[in-house]
Amino acid sequence: MLRFLSTNGKAPAVGLREALLRGQAPDRGLYLPESFPRIDAPELEGFAELAYPEIAFRVLSRFTDGMIAPDELRVICAEAYDYEVPLEPVYDRVHVLRLDQGPTASFKDFAARMMARLIGKLVAEDGRGLTILTATSGDTGSAVASAFHGVPGIRVIVLFPVAEVSDRQRKQMTTLQDNICTVAVDGKFDDCQALVKTAFADPELTHLALSSANSINIGRLLPQSVYYFYAASRMAQPGEPMVFVVPSGNFGNLMGAVIAGRMGLPLRRLVAPVNGNDEFPDFLASGDYRKIEPSRACLSNAMNVGHPSNLARLVALYGGHLDERGTVHRPPDMEALRRDLFSTAVSDERTRETIREAWQAHRLLLEPHGAVGWRGLLDFATVETLDRVPVAVVETAHPAKFPEAIEAVLGFPPEVPPALARLEGRPEHYAELGRDYAGFRAFLRHHVEGSAPRHSQNQFD
Ligand SMILES: *Cc1c(COP(=O)(O)O)cnc(C)c1O
């Protein structure tokens, strides 16, 4: 059985089941597989003939061996990935990989839908229930709520800042009901996160056995490696290395590409553009890591991360040690990092310019996160010739999730896909709370106590 080790090196190795249920390792490090299973060249070549869910099965079964029967995993992959994964040709061999066709129209659906099914299965085997408590600035909460909606034995409580999520993001959470409970907090995202963290640490709530949902769970990363295999199978010749451009915030999406590379997918370079939160390109250039605190508010708001938790994993894969507070205890092999990765910071001004230019030059419609990606490719092309190299730029959300930003630049609103249009007119249900912890605790007790399923410690976001 594949074992998972903590990046901090002070926690026992665990199997996938425990890594999924724990989220963070007990030494506050993040789990990584001890070694990466390899997919050999002949099998990779065969991916060209396979549909997305089957590629997902081939990749994920390497990790779930011993935890879930192959037939069962195959069914889960078919159910989780029942939507399109478009590769839009732009020019030469450059494509945009649109990861926005899931039910909440962001790439977070890919991971959330797989994790919900895997955790749902573990909970069903345990015969105990689980309450997932999560704070969101928008996309994670809606993807998690949608993915866990109707999963037996699991209740989800999502806190969101009342004035900081868009109408559409809010409706994606508040129209679900059943096992999904949403709470509008009169405060900022940081207030929501503080309430959740305080609840987890509250000795008077340990009997509720709450579990969290965050981006550090290894279960979030593994499904995010699949679409890189898929894109390469459609775009590259057998064995031909690709460039992927991944607009990054917490670097979970990028880690999916790194994992695919370690499993045998030929990569020429990974490009990880960021917004004004430029700690990573700074680190690549200088070798000194300086987190940005507080993070800077940018147009591509899902990437407003000043200390990306997944950097601990990236640094570990290159032989270094970065802890959860941002201290480098052992530097990674910077030369190898620079060889494999390119990064660049894209300001809001350049993001808007890119939305305009991509539309004018190619009739390519991008939202702010995808525009950071596209500009990242253009920046990369100034340092490296990309003649006939297959390139996929990842578009992480649907333009209709950011209608104001697009209309302000292009003068027209993006078309709304059916998944988002369905939300209009549906009744919304949510509780309203202030920022004070006492009020939140009373709310939690009222909602969870007595009726809530119980479970041991667990993390998910
Ligand atoms: C979460 C998110 C990102 C950032 O992804 P990371 O894995 O955190 O780097 C980018 N774009 C959108 C639309 C997102 O929701």
The ligand as a Gaussian input file, in Angstrom:
#p B3LYP/6-31G(d) Opt

LIG

0 1
 C       -9.102000      28.502000      -6.343000
 C       -8.977000      29.213000      -7.642000
 C       -7.719000      29.498000      -8.225000
 C       -6.416000      29.210000      -7.534000
 O       -6.124000      27.831000      -7.523000
 P       -4.985000      27.278000      -6.539000
 O       -5.066000      25.813000      -6.628000
 O       -5.339000      27.809000      -5.185000
 O       -3.691000      27.827000      -7.032000
 C       -7.688000      30.088000      -9.477000
 N       -8.819000      30.420000     -10.122000
 C      -10.037000      30.175000      -9.591000
 C      -11.241000      30.596000     -10.363000
 C      -10.167000      29.561000      -8.348000
 O      -11.385000      29.335000      -7.830000

